Amino acid sequence: MADILVVQNSRSGGLSRMGDWLGAEAGLGLDVVPAHEGAPLPERLHHDGMIMLGGGYLPGDDDRAPWLRDARRLMRQALDEGVPVFGICLGGQMLAEVAGGEVTGDTGAPENGSLPVTIRPEAAGDPLFHGLPPVVPAIEHHKDAITRLPGGATHLAETAACPYQAFRVGERAWGVQFHPEVLPARIKEWRADGFDPAEVYARAVADEPVSTPVWHRVTGRFATLVSERAGAALDRA
């Protein structure tokens, strides 16, 4: 069975619905490591894919979250070996930084709740983002942001407040600033200064029928890449 290493960086930052899409639907094994609880990350990546979830840290916050050093090392290995990667929020920022981009803390306008994400023309040829609607709602929750993409990265999506919403490094590594895994109920656990929680939740509920099919499709495409990676490994064995 193809399997994915999933690095969890906060108590509430689990796979949520992506776990069902990847596991029950796509039949992938999910090796979820609650690194925020002190669970050790593997010395080497022996999985067919890697997902780095979100959390309230910058990618280099080793003093606050010492496991991030090992997470970066594994992501670097995944990039070097062509293992499919999907980085979400902190995970997307980590991918950008590991690949040579720049992340800045507490920069620009914070984003919270379901917001319109514009899919850029470059996405037309992307394995995950091709054929998506021009604008898709996605749930955001961040005040840190990618401020420079790695050299050679493909810029896939943007919002007015935060230009680097989705990108690809190489052929098999994606980073997103938003949260495709999150259902509106999770928003009730979040607090952000300057936002009305009831309004933010209501907007996410209204957008959910539009956003869910799109992020379901993107997740399924990633699952296919992971399965193909596993099949190729078996052929070489």
N, C-alpha and C positions, 0 to 999 in steps of 0.2 A: 504494500500500500504506500502510495506517495504520502509524504508527511511534511508539515510546516512547523518551523520553530516560531512560536508567538511569544514575544517579550512584553509582559504587562508591567507598566511603570507606575500605576496608582491603583488604589482600592476600587474606584468606580470605573476605571478605564479598561474594561474587558472587551472581548470581541463582539458581544451582544449579537445582533442578527447576522453578522458576518460569520459567526460560528456555525449557525444553522446552514447558511448558504454553502460554506466550504466543507463542513462535516457531513451532516445528514443528506444534503442534496448532491454534493460533488464527490462524496465518499473519500475525502482526504483525512488523514490522521492529523490531529492538532496537538502539538506538544507545547502546552501553555506553561510558561515559567513565570510565576509571580515574583519577579525580581525585587519589587518594592517591599516584599515581605522577607527578603534575605535569601530566597531560593537561588542557588548558584546557576549561572549560565554555563553552557558546555565549553570545554577548552577549544573545540573545533566544531564547525558547522558540518554535520553529516546529514542534514535534511535536504529535501528537494525544493524548499522555499522558505522565506523568512518574512514575518510581519512584525514591524516595530510599532507598538501602539503609542498613544499619547500620554501626557503627564505634565505636571506643573513645573517643568524644569527646562533649562536650556541644554542643548546637547552635551556641553562640556561642564555641567554642574557636578563634577565628581565629588566635591566636598559635601554636597547635600545628598547626592545619589551615587554612591561609589560604584554601583554596578554598571553605570553608563560607560565606563572605560572598556569593560568587556563587551558591552553591546556594540560600541563603535568598532572594536576589533573584529567581531563576527560580521558586521555589515561590510567592512572592508574586504573580508574574505569572500563574502557573497558577491561583491562587485568583481573581484579579481577572477572568480571562478564561474561567473555567469549564472549564479543561482537567482531565480526570480525573487525580487524584494518588493514589498509594499510597505511604505512608511506613512504613518498617519499622524498629523499634527507634530508633536515632538519627533516622531519617527521620520516624518518628511523633512523636518529641519535637520535631523541627524544625517540623513542621506545627503542633503545639500552640503553640509559641512564636511563630511567624510570624503566627498567627491571633489572638494576644493572650492565650494561656494562660501557664502557668508550668512550668518544668522545674527540678528541684533535683538537684544532684550528690550521689552517695553517701548516699542517703536511704532509710529504711525497711529492710526485709529484702531482701537480694539474692535473685534467682531464677536458677536454673541447671538446665537439663534440661527434660524433658517434664513439664508440670504441667497440672492441670485448669483450664480457662478457662470461666467461667460466662457464657453468653450472656444478656444482659439483655432484659427485655420490650420495650424501645424498638427492638430489632433487628427486630421483626416486620414493620415497614414499610420496612426499609432495603434498597436495591437489591442490596447484596452479602451481607448477613448474614441476610436473611429465611429462615425455614424451616430453620435449622441446629438440630442437637440441643441440648438445654439445657446440656450440658457437653461440651466438646471438648478433647482434649489438644493442647497447643501447646508448642513448644520455646522456652525462655527463656534469656537470657544477659545480665543487666544488674544494675547496682547504682545507676544513676541512674534517675530516674523523673519522669513528669509529675505535678505536685502540684496543678495547677489547670487545668481544661479551658477553652478559649476560650468566651466568652459565646455562647450559642446553639448550641454543639456538641451533637450527639446522642451520648450515652454508650451504647456497644453491648456491651461485655464487660468482665469484671473477674476478678481472683483475690483470694484472702484477703489476700495480702501487698501487692498492687499494684492499686489499684482501677481505674486508667485503662488497661485493656489494649487497648481498641479504641474508636474514636470517629469521627464524621463531621463535617466542617466544610462547611457549605453543602450542595449537592446532589451534588458529585462528588469530594470529597477525603476520603480515609480515612487514619487513622494507627493502627498497631498497635504494641504494645510487644514482642510475641513475634515469632518467626521462622517464618512459614509456608513459606518457601523452603528451610528447612534439613532435610536428611536426618540420621539418627542418626550417620552416619560423621563429620560435621563436628564433633560434640561431642568427638571424640578430640583435636581440635586446640585445644580450649579448656581453660583451667585456672582454677579458682575456689576460693579459700580456703574451707575448711569443707565441701566437697563431695567425696564419694568418686567419682572418675572412672568406675570400673567400674560402680558402682551407677547413676550418672546415665545412662550409655550403655545399660545393660540395660533401664532403664525406658523410654527413648526407643524402643528396638527393639520392646518389647512394645506400645507405644502406636501405633506407626507405621501398622499396618493400619486403625486407627480414624481417625487424624488426617488421613492423606493424602487420602482421598476428599473430606473437608470442605474442606480448603484448596485442593484442585484445583477444586472447584465455585466457591469464592469468586474464585479467580484467573480462571476462565473468565468469570464475570460481569463482572469488571473489564475483561477483553479485549473483551467485547461493547460496553461503554460507550465504549471507545477507538475501536472500529470505527465505532460510530454517530456519534461526534464527527467522524471523518474523512469519513464519508458526508455529514454535514450541511455540512461545509466545501466539499465538491465541489458540492453543490447550490447553494451561494451563489456559487460561482465563475462 
